[in-house]
């Protein structure tokens, strides 16, 4: 599985234009928590590099508790999602800093 995401640092501040990606959900979850708590984290525009010390770090000074992450999950054979495509999940943080995953796909009402 490949996970793609866009970080929105606070309510009203739209995401940038580049998707980040990683091979699992743990990477974006950790990055999300660090960006809000520490106002900085590694960025994954080129995926996860083999030597973590070479992973670029970016500052997120405007990140606050209203931040959210738009997340798309894909199989290796699936195309990269477009930013105009609805995300599979929208992540927020609890007041204690725990990641809360919300499905953005409405439940099937049958």
Secondary structure, 3 states (H helix, E strand, C coil): CEEEEEEECECCECCCCCCEEECCHHHHHHHHHHHHHHCEEECCCCCCCCCHHHCCEEECCCCCCCCEEEEEEECCCCCCCCCCCCCCEEEEECCCCCEEEEECCCCCCC
